[in-house]
Amino acid sequence: MIRYKKCQTDAADLVHSCDPCNETELGRVRGIALVEKGTQISVPFNKQEFESLIENGRIIVIPNTTGSEDSSPVYGPGYGDSDQRKIADEHTLSIKDPAYKQNRKFWEAAEKKEWNLLYRSETQLNHVSASVSLTAKAPIEDDIASEVVWNVEAKWKSKNKPVNSDLEPVAEFFNCHEVTEGASSASSSTTAATEE
C-alpha cells in the first residue's frame, strides 16, 4: 500500500468558532509593553506573573498610545507545481507615545535592543514572541496646533500569528504607574531613561 504525504491541514481538522451573541472587538493599538527578549509569559495572562515581571524590569508598559498593526505575507520559491509558497508574515506596528518631553533617553535605549512585544486593543492583549526591532522619532510639524509625540515603529517577521487573550486579568497594569523597587539590572538603563 502506498500512503501519500502532504503538509496541509485537512479541512475536516479545522474548526471555526462562531457565536451568535459575539461582540465585535474595537480597534486601535491602545497600549503596548516591551518585553525582555526570551521572557516566558503565560497565555492566558496571569496577574501575579505579570506583576512580578514588571517589578523585575522584564516588562515595560507604555500604557496610553494610539496606532495600528498590520502584516504582509512573505513568499519563498515554490516546488513541483507550486509557483510560490508562503513562509512567514512581516508585521509592522506603528504607535504614537504622547509622553514626549521625558522619554528621549528611554526610546534611544530601547532602539538598541531587540524585544518581545505585547499590544492591546479594546479587550484583547496580543503577545509576540518573535524578535522585535524598534525605531522611534519625534518630528515637529510646521503647525502651532500640532502635538509633538514619539512615533514608534516595531517590526518583526514570524511564521505564527500574534497570540491574543483577554486583557482583563492584567488590565490594571495598562494604567500609568511607577515601579519603585525590584527593577532588574538588565533593564535599568532603559527604565532610568524616564527619570530625567
VEXDREN-2710 file (C-alpha; in Angstrom, 1 decimal):
% VEXDREN-2710
k/r/px/py/pz
1/MET/0.0/0.0/0.0
2/ILE/1.2/3.5/-0.8
3/ARG/0.3/6.4/1.5
4/TYR/0.7/9.8/0.1
5/LYS/2.0/12.5/2.4
6/LYS/1.0/16.2/2.5
7/CYS/1.8/19.1/4.8
8/GLN/-1.6/20.9/4.5
9/THR/-4.2/20.5/7.2
10/ASP/-7.3/18.7/6.2
11/ALA/-10.4/20.9/6.1
12/ALA/-12.0/18.3/8.4
13/ASP/-9.4/19.1/11.1
14/LEU/-10.2/22.8/11.1
15/VAL/-12.7/24.2/13.5
16/HIS/-14.0/27.8/13.2
17/SER/-15.6/29.3/16.3
18/CYS/-18.8/31.3/15.9
19/ASP/-21.0/32.9/18.5
20/PRO/-24.4/34.5/17.6
21/CYS/-24.0/36.8/20.6
22/ASN/-20.4/37.8/19.7
23/GLU/-19.4/41.4/20.4
24/THR/-17.1/42.9/17.8
25/GLU/-13.6/43.8/19.1
26/LEU/-12.9/47.5/18.7
27/GLY/-9.6/48.7/17.2
28/ARG/-6.6/51.0/17.9
29/VAL/-3.4/49.9/19.5
30/ARG/-4.3/51.4/22.8
31/GLY/-1.2/50.5/24.8
32/ILE/2.0/48.3/24.4
33/ALA/4.5/46.6/26.6
34/LEU/8.1/45.9/25.7
35/VAL/9.1/42.5/27.0
36/GLU/12.8/41.5/27.6
37/LYS/13.6/39.1/24.7
38/GLY/13.2/35.5/25.7
39/THR/10.9/36.1/28.7
40/GLN/8.3/33.4/29.1
41/ILE/4.8/34.7/29.6
42/SER/1.7/32.5/30.3
43/VAL/-1.2/32.9/28.0
44/PRO/-4.0/33.3/29.2
45/PHE/-2.3/36.1/31.1
46/ASN/-1.7/35.8/34.9
47/LYS/-1.9/38.8/37.1
48/GLN/0.7/37.7/39.7
49/GLU/3.2/36.6/37.0
50/PHE/2.7/39.8/35.1
51/GLU/3.2/42.0/38.2
52/SER/6.4/40.1/39.1
53/LEU/7.8/40.6/35.6
54/ILE/7.1/44.3/35.7
55/GLU/8.7/44.7/39.2
56/ASN/11.8/42.9/37.9
57/GLY/12.0/45.1/34.9
58/ARG/11.3/42.4/32.3
59/ILE/8.1/44.1/31.1
60/ILE/7.9/47.8/30.5
61/VAL/4.4/49.2/29.9
62/ILE/3.7/52.2/27.7
63/PRO/0.1/52.5/28.8
64/ASN/-1.5/55.1/26.5
65/THR/-0.9/55.0/22.8
66/THR/-2.7/55.3/19.5
67/GLY/-1.8/53.3/16.4
68/SER/-2.2/50.3/14.3
69/GLU/-0.7/46.9/13.4
70/ASP/-0.7/45.2/10.0
71/SER/1.1/42.4/8.2
72/SER/2.0/41.3/4.7
73/PRO/2.9/37.8/3.5
74/VAL/6.5/36.8/2.8
75/TYR/6.8/34.2/-0.1
76/GLY/9.6/31.8/-1.0
77/PRO/10.1/29.8/-4.1
78/GLY/7.6/27.1/-4.9
79/TYR/8.4/23.5/-5.8
80/GLY/6.7/21.0/-8.0
81/ASP/3.6/22.5/-9.4
82/SER/3.5/25.4/-6.9
83/ASP/4.7/28.8/-8.2
84/GLN/5.4/30.1/-4.7
85/ARG/4.8/29.3/-1.0
86/LYS/4.1/31.4/2.0
87/ILE/6.9/31.2/4.5
88/ALA/6.1/33.9/7.0
89/ASP/4.3/37.2/7.7
90/GLU/6.1/40.6/8.1
91/HIS/4.5/42.7/10.7
92/THR/4.6/46.4/11.3
93/LEU/3.1/48.1/14.4
94/SER/3.1/51.9/14.4
95/ILE/2.1/53.8/17.5
96/LYS/2.3/57.3/18.9
97/ASP/3.5/57.9/22.5
98/PRO/2.3/61.3/23.8
99/ALA/4.9/61.4/26.7
100/TYR/7.4/63.3/24.6
101/LYS/9.5/65.6/26.9
102/GLN/10.8/63.0/29.4
103/ASN/11.4/59.9/27.1
104/ARG/14.2/60.7/24.7
105/LYS/16.7/58.5/26.6
106/PHE/14.1/55.8/27.0
107/TRP/13.5/55.4/23.3
108/GLU/17.2/55.9/22.4
109/ALA/18.0/52.9/24.7
110/ALA/15.0/50.8/23.6
111/GLU/16.1/51.1/19.9
112/LYS/19.4/49.5/20.7
113/LYS/17.8/46.2/22.0
114/GLU/15.6/43.5/20.5
115/TRP/12.4/42.8/22.3
116/ASN/9.3/40.6/22.5
117/LEU/6.1/42.6/22.5
118/LEU/2.6/42.9/23.9
119/TYR/0.0/45.2/22.4
120/ARG/-3.7/45.7/23.3
121/SER/-6.9/46.6/21.5
122/GLU/-10.2/47.1/23.3
123/THR/-10.4/43.8/25.3
124/GLN/-7.6/41.7/23.9
125/LEU/-3.8/41.6/24.6
126/ASN/-1.6/40.2/21.8
127/HIS/1.7/38.5/22.6
128/VAL/4.6/38.5/20.1
129/SER/7.3/36.0/20.9
130/ALA/9.3/36.8/17.8
131/SER/12.3/39.1/17.9
132/VAL/11.1/42.7/17.5
133/SER/13.1/45.7/16.5
134/LEU/12.1/49.3/17.2
135/THR/12.7/52.7/15.6
136/ALA/11.5/56.0/17.3
137/LYS/11.4/59.6/16.1
138/ALA/9.7/62.8/17.2
139/PRO/9.1/65.0/14.2
140/ILE/8.0/68.6/14.7
141/GLU/5.4/69.9/12.2
142/ASP/5.0/73.4/10.9
143/ASP/1.7/73.8/12.7
144/ILE/1.3/75.6/16.0
145/ALA/-1.7/73.5/16.9
146/SER/0.2/70.2/16.3
147/GLU/1.4/67.9/19.1
148/VAL/5.0/66.6/19.3
149/VAL/4.9/62.9/20.1
150/TRP/7.1/59.9/19.7
151/ASN/6.3/58.0/16.5
152/VAL/7.4/54.4/17.2
153/GLU/7.6/51.6/14.7
154/ALA/8.0/47.9/15.7
155/LYS/8.8/45.3/13.1
156/TRP/9.1/41.5/13.2
157/LYS/8.8/38.5/11.0
158/SER/7.2/35.3/12.1
159/LYS/5.5/32.1/10.8
160/ASN/3.0/32.4/13.6
161/LYS/0.2/35.0/14.2
162/PRO/0.4/37.0/17.5
163/VAL/-1.4/35.1/20.3
164/ASN/-4.4/37.0/21.7
165/SER/-6.1/36.5/25.0
166/ASP/-8.3/38.5/27.4
167/LEU/-6.7/41.7/28.7
168/GLU/-8.8/41.8/31.8
169/PRO/-6.5/39.8/34.2
170/VAL/-3.7/42.4/33.6
171/ALA/-5.7/45.4/32.5
172/GLU/-4.8/47.4/35.6
173/PHE/-1.1/47.4/34.6
174/PHE/-2.0/49.4/31.4
175/ASN/-2.7/52.4/33.5
176/CYS/0.1/55.0/34.2
177/HIS/2.2/53.6/37.0
178/GLU/5.7/53.7/38.5
179/VAL/7.9/50.8/39.6
180/THR/9.5/51.9/42.8
181/GLU/11.6/48.8/43.5
182/GLY/12.6/45.5/42.0
183/ALA/13.8/46.7/38.6
184/SER/16.4/44.4/37.2
185/SER/19.9/45.5/36.1
186/ALA/19.0/44.1/32.6
187/SER/16.6/46.9/32.0
188/SER/17.9/49.5/34.4
189/SER/19.4/51.6/31.6
190/THR/16.0/51.7/29.8
191/THR/14.0/52.4/32.9
192/ALA/16.3/55.1/34.2
193/ALA/15.9/57.0/31.0
194/THR/12.4/58.1/32.2
195/GLU/13.8/59.6/35.4
196/GLU/15.3/62.7/33.8
END
